[in-house]
Amino acid sequence: TLQTPRPLSRLPRFLPFSTNASITLNQADSLDRRIAAGEDVGPLAGVLVAVKDNICTADMPSTGGSRILEGYRPPFDATAVKRAKELGAIVVGKTNLDEFGMGSTTEGSAFQVTANPWDLSRVPGGSSGGSAAAVSARQCVVSLGSDTGGSVRQPASFCGVVGLKPTYGRVSRFGLMAYASSLDTIGCFGSSVADAGILLHAISGHDRFDATSSNQDVPNFLSHFVSASSFESKPLKGLRVGLIRETIGDGVDAGVISAIHSAASHFEELGCSVNEVSLPSFSLGLPAYYILASSESSSNLSRYDGIRYGNQVYADELDSLYGSSRANGFGSEVKMRILMGTYALSAGYYDAYYKRAQQVRTIIRNSFTEALNQNDILISPAAPSPAYKIGEKKNDPLAMYAGDIMTVNVNLAGLPALVLPCGFVEGGTAGLPIGLQMIGAAFGEEELLRVGHIFE
Ligand code: GLN
């Protein structure tokens, strides 16, 4: 494992105006007008943001990566997009994804395959692979993704960027195409912890258009960043870090395990105590997640009926119109999820699958609460392997699902988590990045960002 220092990544890449680097800026006109009028442009002024294509934008098509919504233009901006724009952000583009967020490689898009900037023959991860690749390839400063079971964190890990999944309810889901509503979150990518944190701060907070968005105060996530603490010799003195034992065992690449052990040593150098903590229910997360996510998606995706949204395949009978529009519009992974979900929810099977998975979810949530009583943060790899080859798992959905083992539990528990690069393994031309996942207590984003910034 090659551990490389990343001194530049500590600097936010934001704040294009405060550096006075440019004489003339080629701005989007609305920002130009605001600057000309002497208005105080927001903290994201001129910052180029890319947005995952399952997040609605009024001035650009929003397809969710699906044929069924090809060319669809929503009449409104998602709340997260609206807030970022109000603070001056410029949306540069809509990024590729696995159809409706269902996948871990971005190969499940109906339109194109996205490559990993570290090695173009490898996947960028998914489902927010386009948003991760865009930041990694420096096509934008920050980007928005969605994370239902790891779709921000795993691609951040594969592409060597920072990925931040907020607490469930921290960011409004209004305008995010629903996949599994009880797990869906909008998250942020950046090339530093600060960048991801600034964007998250901009989009957080209660929204009357999303009843599940939280009323919790949104503290200034970055208040600790300017303090001298990161220059002290033991800036994280007293912090209790729990390394989740179940995440560094069988089935995890040796290079990943060794990068996580070096990260643990780095925490110790910074003054933390690091102890292994066991979450015995950890491996139950995957089956429970796939039952719950498929069940919720089978219900959420019923809205794509060829009448209310998107593309229609005409038929004389209403039922055949629905059937042919959906048969034509959805890809195979989405159809499989709808079938699995419908099965798990059907009378006679509900108790054995859906109800059981909900019970497992409670067990998992409780075990995290307990572990977070004894530890300030929990750490694990973000994925069991680095980025793999395009096509490698395309015809083996179970192998692809197994790669989500590190992330899905966090969604089931509704907790915030930050992923940041912590090392490299051999591969590609410059090595392949490995991501460290830090999991915090509910609404503990401020602490996660402080720790992440000092660690980085
Ligand atoms: N890979 C997981 C899935 O396919 C997670 C996706 C996500 O977080 N949107 O369901």
Residues whose N, C-alpha, C, O or C-beta is under 5 A from the ligand:
A	BS01	LIG	G101 M102 G103 S104 G126 S127 S146 D147 T148 G149 G150 S151 D404
